[in-house]
Amino acid sequence: MDFRLVADEVAREIERGALKPGDQLPTQRAFARQRRIAASTAIRVYGELVRRGLVVGEVGRGTFVRAAPVHPDATMAEDSGRTPVNLELNYPVVEGQSELMGRSLTGLLRADALDLAILPAAPDGSVEARSAAARLLARRDWEPDADRVLFAGNSRQAVAAALSSLVRPGSRLAVEELTYAMVKGIAQRLGIELVAVRMDEQGMCPDALAAAHRRTPLSAVYVQPTLHNPLSLTMAEQRRQQLADVVSDLDLSVVEDATWSFLVEDAPPPFAAYAPERTILVDSLSKRLAPGLTTGFLVAPAAHADALAAALRFGAWTAGRFNLEAMVRWAGDGTVARIAAAKRLDVADRQTLVREHLAGFEVRTHPGSYFCWWQLPSPWRAETFTARAARELGIAVTPGSAFATGARTAPDAVRVALASPPRPVLADALRRLAELAAKDG
């Protein structure tokens, strides 16, 4: 029997509620007996269910039904009796932000300016856009060469373009063992195999990267050196240099995701400063300003510029000219700098709520991070906690399995995003989550 048909049957059972989030599936051998299929088919069924994101395997414990993707909607509000609170997504907006951004656009909305702004843009934008982006991306003693800047619609498109230009379908990409969940989805759609690399308190371990490459050659590396998502780790300068030495020895290219780095003013220079000829730096305005009016940035080494520009064109991932023109104005009149500074104050304020309401729990975060990694107390499982938080409280958080790569045991932890709800709503949500966690799982 085709294993996909069996997987479809299980998927329907999950959809109609016969199998609920947190339910444990039988062992693969018992499942094969129940369904009267071969043991080898059962193995493929479980693999397919994992691939679809319907179940998660926990080494030594078994396979469990995942919590369904949670979105604030009427159903969740009806179940909980409260207004839904989304702590999955981070959309930081500060008071007065729209007014600041709007003032900068006055000139751009004139008919003569719009005649140009509504036309398509090339991957390298314009001289003015490249210069403005280079100034925005500058940190400490590092500023990118403006001629090396390319543009995407947003940071996800920038990551997709970078990966597609470096890694062929079926090839291997090294990532941290806990990595940005969206990269997992991008890799799957591009046919890229992710290889989980061990981490420590500094982030990706250089020796573990070298070992992974020796086992089976890698094509590239994706890394988040500053405010790693979801762990909020930031690599020290020494680790960045060590990792740069290793990728140089292995002749590997690197995609550096710097999307959250604007929140840490005293962070070391980007990884691209340590390995400039082999690193594509990715950043955007989505967190600095707003996801709906954003631009993605890529700083491309000369050797990769043509392939990266081609990937942007053929993937239809180039930025809109209107957004580029707006970015030039927002950068030039100080709007970006003022809003970024306001968000650094806002995130520090929200971090006080984490310390207040999650005191006594094992929480990993950073004073400048808009998210925290919460290791749940025993006997809670992340999938069960996520499902109950949505059903009973109307609060959406992200289970640790969304960030786990490879065969790594899915951690019994959740990522809590802090940016989107108003501060009083966030405080109440954290308090109620803490009360739920204090109960038996």
N, C-alpha and C positions, 0 to 999 in steps of 0.2 A: 504493500500500500504506500502511496506517495506520502512522505512525511509532512509535506505542506498541507495536505488535506486534514491530517490529524491535528496539526497546529491550528488550522482554521476552526476545527471543532472546539478546541480548548479556548481559543479566542472568543468564540460565541458564548461559551459558558461564563467567561469573565465579563463579557459585555452585558449579559442578562442578569448578572449577580449571583449565579450559582457558585462561582468562585469569587471570593471577596478579597480586597486588598489586605495583605498580611497572611492570607491562607497559605499553608504549606502544601506543596504538591507531593505526591508519592515519590519514592525513590524511582530512578529510571527503570530498574528491574521490575518493581511492582507495577509501574505505569504500563510497561510492555505486557505484563500478564493481564492487567485489567482491560487493555484495548486489543488484546490478542494480536500484537504486532511483534516483530523481531526486536531484540534488545538494541541492535544497531540503529533501527528506525527510531526507537525512543530517544536515543542520544541525539539524533538529528532534529527530532521534534523539539526537545528542550533547547537546543542551540538556536532553532528558528524563533522560539518564543522569546529568548533573550535578545536576539537580533531585533525583533519587533518592539522591544521595550515593555513587554507584558509581564515578564517575570525577572527575578534577579536571583543569582546563585550565591550562596554564602558558604564558603569553604568550611567543612566540618559540621554544618548545620542543615543544609538542604537548599531547596529551591522554593521561593515564595512569590506570590502574586504581588506585583508592584502596585503602588497607589496610582490611580489614573491621573493623567495630567490635570492639574487643578487650575481653573480659571474663575475669577469672580463673576458669577452669574446669578440669575434669579433662583436657580435650583439650590445653590449653596446657601443663599441668603434665607430661603424658605426653611431649609433643614436646620440651620443654626439659630434662626430667629434674630440674627444680627446682620448688620451691614458687612459684606465680605471684605476682608483685608488681604491684599496681595503682598506677601513677603517673599515671593519668588523672583519678581522682576525689580530692577533698580532704575527708576526714572527720576533722578534728582532734579528738583526745580526749587529755586529760592524766590523769596518775595521780591517783587520788582523786576524780575528777569524779563518778562514779556515786554514791559515798557522800554527797558534798555535796548532789547533787540529790535523792537519796532522803530525806535528813533533812528537807528542806523540804516534802516531800509527805506527811509523816506525818498531819498534820491533815486534809489534803484527802481522804485515803482512808477517813475515818470515814463511816459510812452516811449521816448527816445532811448532811454536806458533799457527798457524791457525788450526793445527790438533786438538787442544783442543778447540779453540774458536768457531769452527763451530758445536760443539756438543750441544745438548739441555742443558738447565740449570734448576735446581730445583727452587721452589719458594724462597728458602732461599739463593740461589746463592752459594757463597763460603765465607770462613772466611775473605779473603782479601776484597771481595766486601762488606760484611757487615760492616767491620771496616772503609772502605773508605766512605761508605754512612753515617755512624754515624757521622763521622767528618764533612761531607758536611752539614748535617742537624743541627749541633750544633748551638745554638744561645744564646748569653748572658751567663747566668749561667746554661744553660740546654744542655745536650747532651744525645741522646737516647742510651739505652743499645743495643750494636751491635747485640746481640743474638736475639733481638726482630725485626730486620729489615727483611722485605720480599721485593721481586722485581716483578714489572709488566713491560709490554712493554712500557707503557706511563702513564701519570696521569689519562687519561680517563679510561683506563683499571683498574687502581688502584682504582678509585672511584667505578666503576662497581663491582669489586670484593668485596670491603668493604661493599657496599650496599646489594649485594646479600647474603653475609654472615650474615648480621644483620637483614634484613627485608624480611619477606616472601611475596610472591605475594598476593596482596589484603590488605596488612597491610599498616600502615601509617608512613610516614617519615616527620618530621618537617624540614622546610627550611625557610630561610628569605623570606619575602614577595616579594622582588626582589632578584633573585638568578641566579647563573651561568646557562646560557641557556642550556648547554650540560647536566646538571644534570636532567633537565626536560625530555630530550629525553631518557636518561639512565633509569630513573624511569618508563617512559611509557613502555619501552621494557621489563622491569623486572616485570611489573604489580604492581608497587608500587604507592600508593596514596600519593600525596604531600599535606602537610598541611602548608599553609602560616602563618608565625608567624610575628606579628607586629615588626617593626624596629623603632629605633630612631637614633640620631646622633652617637651613640656608636655601632650600629648594632642590633642584635637580643635582644629583651627585655625579661629578665628572667621571669617576671610575666606573660607575654603573652604566653610564652612556657608552664608554669605551668597550665594556664587556658585552653590551647588547649588540654593538656593531661587529664585534668579533664573532658572535654566534651566527648572525645572518646580517649581511651588509644593510645599512640604513641609507635612505636617500636624503633625508633632511631632519631637522629638529625644530619643534615648536616649543617655545618657552615663554614664561611670564616672570621676568626678573623682579618687577616692582609691583607690589600689592597683588600677588598671585591670587587668582580666583579659582577655588573658594577659600584658601587657607590664609590669605592676607600676608604671606611671607614676602620679605624683600631681601634679595641677595646682597651680601656685602661686596665691596670692591674686590677683595681677594678671591672670593668664589667666582665672580664674573671673569676675572683674569684666568683662573684655573680652567673654567669651562671653555673660554676662548682658546686656550692653548690646546685643549683636547679636540675641539672641532677643527682646528687648524691641522693638527696631526692626522686626523681622520679624513680630512678634506671634505667636510660636511657643510652644507648651507644651513642657515638658521632663519626662522621666522620669529621675530621678537614682538610680542603683543604688549604694547605700552599704554593701553586704553585708560587704565586707572592711575597712571603714574603722576598726573598733574596734581593729585591730592597729597603727594609727599614731596614737599619742597626740598628737603635735605637728603633725598635719595641719591645714590651714586649716579654717575652718568649712565646712559642706557647701554645695554650690551653691545649695540652697534658701535659704540666708541671703542670697544675692546677688540672687535672683529669686524671692522668696517667693510672689508672686501667680500665677506661671505654672509652678511646679515641683512635681511629685509626687515626694516622696522615698520610696524603697523600701529596706527593711532587713529583718532577721529575726534569730531566735535560732539558726538552723541552724549557723552557724560559731562563734558565741559559745559555744553549748552543744552541741547534737547534732541531726542532721537528723531523727531519729525522733521527737523531742519538741520540736517547734519551733512558732513563730508568726511569720507575716509581718506587717510593719508598713508602713503607708502614711500619710504626712503629706500631706493634700490641701488645696490652696487652696480658699477658700470657693466660688469659681466652679465648681470641679470636683467638689465633695464629693458632690452628689446623683448625678451620672452615675457616679462611681466606686463609690458604695455599690450602685447598681443593677447595675453590672457584677459586683461581688462576689456579689451574691445570685443573679443569673441564671446565672452561671458555676459556681455551687456552690463558690466559692472562699473562703467565709468560714471563719474559724478555729473550731475546736472549743472549747466553753466550758471543758472540762477543761484544755486547753492554756493558755487565758487565765488560769484560776485558778492554774495552776502557775506561769506567768510572773510573776504578781503576787507570789507567795511567793518565787520565786528572785530577783526584783529587790529586794524589800523586805528580805530578810535578808542581802543582800550576796553571794549565791551566784554571780550572773552576774558581778559585778565581780571576785571572786576567781578564777573560772575563766578569764575574759578575760585577767587579769594573768598567770596561769600559761601561757596560750597565747602571749602575747607573749614570754615567756622561752623557751618551747618552739620557736617559730619562729626565734628568734635562734640557738638551738643547731643547728637543722637547716640554717640558712643557712651555718654553718661547714662543714658537709659539702659543700655546693655549691662553696664556695671551695676546699676541699681536693681534691675528686675531679674537678671540671670546670675546674681551673686550666689556662690555656693555650687554652681555647675561648672563643668569643664568646658570652657569657651575659649577658642583661639580667634584672635582678631588683631587689629592694629588701630591706634588712635585716629588714623586718617582713613580708615576703611569704611565703605558703605555696606559691608556685609560681615557676618561672623559665622564661624564654623562651630557648631554646638555638638559635642560628644554626649549623646543621651545616656542617662543613668540606666544601669541594668534594672529590670530585664527588657527594657524597651528595644524594639527594632525600628529602624528608621521608616520602613514602609508603613508599619502599623501606626506609628506616631503621626506621620504625614496624613494618613487617611483619617484618623480620629480628629486631628486638628481641623481638617477641612469640614468633616461631617458635624462635629459637635460645637466647634467654635467659629466656623466660617473663616478660618485663617489658612492661607496657602503658604507652605514652606517647601523647600526642595530637598528630597532625600539624598543621602550621600552617594547612592548608587548612580545618580545622574552624572557624577564627576569621576567615577572609578573607571579605569581603563584596563584592558587586558584581562588576565585571570585573577586580578587582585580581589581579595575578599571585600565585598561591599561594606563600607563602614557603617556602624550604627550611629550615624551623625546626620544632622541636617544643616543646610545653609540657610541663614536668615538674612534676607535683603532688607536694608534699613531705609532706603531712600524715598520710596514712593508715597507712603501714607503721611498725613499731617502728624506732627509730633505727638499731640495728645492721643491720637489713634494708635500710633506706634507704641506708646507707653502702655496703653491698655492691652494691646495684643501681646506684648512681651510678658506682661503680668499673667495673662490667662494661659499662655503657653507654659510658663513656669509652673503654674498650678497643675496643669495637665501632666507635665513631666514628673511632678512629685508623686503622682499616683502610680500604682503598679501598672506595668505595661501589659 
